[in-house]
Amino acid sequence: MRASKLLFIVGIVLSVFILITAVSYLHPNFARGFLHGRENYFYGIYQGALLFHGVSASLAILIASLLMLLQKGTLLHQSLGKIYVALVLFLAAPTGFYLAFFARGGWIAGVSFMALSIIWVTSTYLAMRGGNHRYWIQFSYMLACSAFALRWMILASSALGYDGVVAYRWIAWLCWLPFLLTYVWIQWKKERSQNINTV
């Protein structure tokens, strides 16, 4: 099995775990984990936004992972692609932007998640438009998978004894920006190499 296919399968499995976590917010546990210390503002709009964000984002990642495994151009591929776009544009990214105002790391982390939401919407919209679709949908998928990197980094920092606000501020940026810049650089190198070869 190719490494890329294995990666997408892992994405499917992890998205299911995130979906289960999101549904658990219907019965919040403030004693530990992500909800610790959020009792004062949890109920109401925040709870709804958190639930919609968790469910829509995990479903978007699940669908995107499936899309990467399916044959391109089929009716199923196109239908699932439209669902992915709708989930990102109308639910996952907007609710993520709203939740950024309540980020644990204050405005430093909040700005990161706002930027992530805006770039996620932009790349997904450009993928929908069709121009350079492969580039932009991979761009969008990478941003979606920042949810995995965020959780892994939080677990790692906690295990290393760096569990705190300062660590979270770093993680808020490290969970997506370095990967995105690396992807853009790799794609730029490929395009540059192709242009040189065609001269």
Secondary structure, DSSP 4 states (H G I P E B T S, - for coil): --HHHHHHHHHHHHHHHHHHHHHGGGS--TTSGGGTT-HHHHTTHHHHHHHHHHHHHHHHHHHHHHHHHSPTTSHHHHHHHHHHHHHIIIIIHHHHHHHGGG-TTHHHHHHHHHHHHHHHHHHHHHHHH-TTHHHHHHHHHHHHTHHHHHHHHHHHHHHTT--SHHHHHHHHHHTTHHHHHHHHHHHHHHHHHHHHHH-
